[in-house]
Amino acid sequence: MRKKLITTSSKGLMTDSFPYQLYQKAKKYGTWNPNEIDFSQDKEDWKNLSEKHREWIVRLLVQFQGGEEAVTHDLLPLLKVVAEEGRLEEEMFLTTFLFDEAKHTEFFRKVLDELGEKGDLTHLHSKTYREFFYEILPETMEKLWKDRSPESLADAATVYNMFSEGVLAETGYKVFADGLNKMRKMPGLLKGIEHLKIDESRHIAYGTFLLQRLINEHPHLLDRVLKKLEQLAPLSLALNAEGMILGEGEHDKKSNSELMEFTKKQLKARVEILSRAKSQPIDTKKPK
């Protein structure tokens, strides 16, 4: 039974809170529609691409398609926990978060359909990919249905927001966008990716805020979060090695090395931000 309703009380809405600010940004910047993107040039480009370029694009499309479907499904337990804790502004933002992920799932499926890639492509999900998206991510998030402790919530935010979005997705989108820009092909796909990157920046910002709040309230969680990121780090490096880069020539080896460094940099940045939360008060009105 519901105990009370907040918005008709003297509390109203915390319009100056960071989650509410993210909610406002989502309304402003997150209303793009995959169905309004023109893929006519993409289909022409597709006809003239080499087999190597086609395989690379399909491999990344399939990885992102599966990943976006997974995070759409696996976000629900977090939304439920936040709602039951009475954090209405966070709940409001998370409804836009879920909408974004559903739209991302729609986008990648639309691209595959436009290119005529309608067969079973799940064989392109590598062993490492399956370990994370088929096992680690859903198991971590589904645990929240029964265990809503700060420890479980911190694990969820670390796996979902910090690693899946803050490391894997950011790295993947960089690779995809850099490659397409270099090729000067597939403008519709590239336009969608640019929209996705903006959406993901809000998601990562919320995850950072959530973990900062948790660590500030329960300082012992910092060691748990850092250990979890350390355990997950090899998966990101393995996914890169399994085919993120286009080819195997000297230039591609250099690109792969640069990608590894970018991934390590992303992990280091997350660790530094979260480490400060243990000793510094969290200002919920401003993004960190």
Secondary structure, 3 states (H helix, E strand, C coil): CCCCCCCCCCCCCCCCCHHHHHHHHHHHHCCCCHHHCCCHHHHHHHHHCCHHHHHHHHHHHHHHHHHHHHHHHHCHHHHHHHHHCCCHHHHHHHHHHHHHHHHHHHHHHHHHHHCCCCCCCHHHCCHHHHHHHHHHHHHHHHHHHCCCCHHHHHHHHHHHHHHHHHHHHHHHHHHHHHHHHHHCCCHHHHHHHHHHHHHHHHHHHHHHHHHHHHHHHCCCHHHHHHHHHHHHHHHHHHHHHCCCCCCCCHHHHHHHHHHHHHHHHHHHHHHHHHHHCCCCCCCCCCCC
